[in-house]
Amino acid sequence: MSDLSAKVTEKVPVAFDLTKWAGAVTLTIAVAIAYFIAARLSLELLTKPEGVAVFWPAAGVSAGALIVLGTRARWPVIFGTVAATILANLLGDRNLWGAILFGCCNAFEAALTAWLIDRYHGPGFSMAKPNNVMALLGAATIGTVISGIGGAITFKFFHSATTPIWVTWQHWFASDALGIIVVAPLLIEFASAARDRPPMAELLEGVLTVAILAVVSVLAIFLRSDLLANVGPVAVLFAPLLWLAARCRPVFAAAATFTVSLSIVWTTTFGIGYFGNPALSIDERIASAQVSILLVTIGALLLAALFAEIREKRKTTEAALHASETRRYLIETEKLAALGRLVAGVAHELNSPVGISLTVASTLSQRCSKFASQISSGPVRRSSFSEFVGSNRDAANQLVANLERAGDLIQAFKQVAVDRSLADRRNFDLRVATEQIVASVLPGLPKPRNPLALDIPSDVIMNSYPGAYGQVLTNLIFNAVTHGFGDQAGGNMLLEATRVGNHAVEVVFSDDGAGISEDAQRHVFDPFFTTRRAKGCTGLGLYIVHNLVTVQLGGRIGLVSAEGKGTSISMTLPLVAPGNDTPMTPRVP
């Protein structure tokens, strides 16, 4: 019994998904209702004697729904379109077979138009670019040209039309193409606005402008006057349409063109106003209405798309400028932080020789005072005098050694600081400059730490930027300590240089730390990329290194690493850096 229950439980979900089917049925009914209403409106305006609708907004309903909803809604939209077409035609003067074929033509037209948009533009299609407006126009043209052939043949053989098949095809093509161009953008932009809602101020402005345009269109289209006969109602509507395009998103321009198009169709159908002039034949009125709808729709949509693209580019430019300023600020902050670490390290290292010198000097002062007291109290023995001279000699030697050590540190720091602050180009010995930089950086490293080994020939003279070179070495050393060794003590680092021909030198910095993963190696020189952001790292160290090496120093940089086997960064630098700056010999105060 339990096995039978398990089998039933396994098969029921596979056989019937209630939620999926309910959604599909609901969508089919919704498309059918909307399509039927639009189709019945269109069937009120038929050309005689062929009986083809001169405006078919229902085509825009099905095509727009498929473009918005995508391929997952293909069959519900197709079934809804076919059912609504059959019902709308049977309520008119069409027979069953003709109605079925008309439904198939309409469904194929919508599916082909939506497929072309999806094929060449993908999901999320909007009318915010002029190219997209022209793409919709092209897709609508292709879809209606092909479906019009089937529709014209159906009219000829199932509706007993006496009009030439070419004329019938023309009316089908014009009515369906206008329907897609007018209605589909409204559905597309409504979906786009639902995904990204406009601000309340823009919403109020757009709704108010559309309402004003509706009133203007009523006055311009419904009323007859000599002025309108001369300039035409389309020219009167240009100002509010331009305002909508320049100030609001394309959804408001689409709504405005839809309103104007309905007004034109309504007045043409019932012979009212400008487009209902009884002095014109029905063919002339229909042609005038179709041309006016096409001009208003394409003009308004292109203007709206053009202004939307300009606004988007301006927003992108502003965001890029802000990001650039932020990046520049962070890079300068990183450089200052490196200089701050250098200062802190030198200060810490100076503390030892200066402290020892102070202790020795204080002890020497006490000995001198004591020896002076011995002299004033009487004769001094030779042994005491020899001891006093020996201790003074030792103290002097200690003072000289420690003060020389402090002087070397200060000189190295002053040279590095001058190079980094002035960024001047000068001639310098690569080995001497490297030793000065390393001497100023190592005191700031966490203890205990193995010394950095140097293997640099003494005959490499460069005409370049020692400040940039020092920044590169500083960042490489701190990067190795922070990421390669982490919190572990020890670790070996090696900096070696070899000549490459007569015009370049290859500097290789390597460590035996943790290494870098293959995935991270592709991004190590990208700005803001770091694997230790939680530790406060900004991800700009190697980015600055890459920029300095490739731009200011005019060289190339490469990286070789493996997890658990350390990292090696090689830099090929020209002995003479690019540029026309005159090298100088710096004067350190």
Secondary structure, 3 states (H helix, E strand, C coil): CHHHHHHHHHHHHHHCCHHHHHHHHHHHHHHHHHHHHHHHHHCCCECCCCCCECCCCHHHHHHHHHHHHCHHHHHHHHHHHHHHHHHHHHCCCCCHHHHHHHHHHHHHHHHHHHHHHHHHHCCCCCCCCHHHHHHHHHHHHHHHHHHHHHHHHHHHHHCCCCCCHHHHHHHHHHHHHHHHHHHHHHHHHHHHHHHCCCCHHHHHHHHHHHHHHHHHHHHHHHCCCHHHHHHCHHHHCHHHHHHHHHHCCHHHHHHHHHHHHHHHHHHHHHCCCHHHCCCCCHHHHHHHHHHHHHHHHHHHHHHHHHHHHHHHHHHHHHHHHHHHHHHHHHHHHHHHHHHHHHHHHHHHHHHHHHHHHHHHHHHHHHHHHHHHHHHHHCCCCHHHHHHHHHHHHHHHHHHHHHHHHHHHHHHHHHHHHHHHHHCCCEEEEHHHHHHHHHHHHHHHCCCCCCCEEEECCCCCEEEECHHHHHHHHHHHHHHHHHHHHCCCCCCCEEEEEEEECCCEEEEEEEECCCCCCHHHHCCCCCCCCCCCHHHCCCCCHHHHHHHHHHHHCCCEEEEEECCCCCEEEEEEEECECCCCCCCCCCCCC
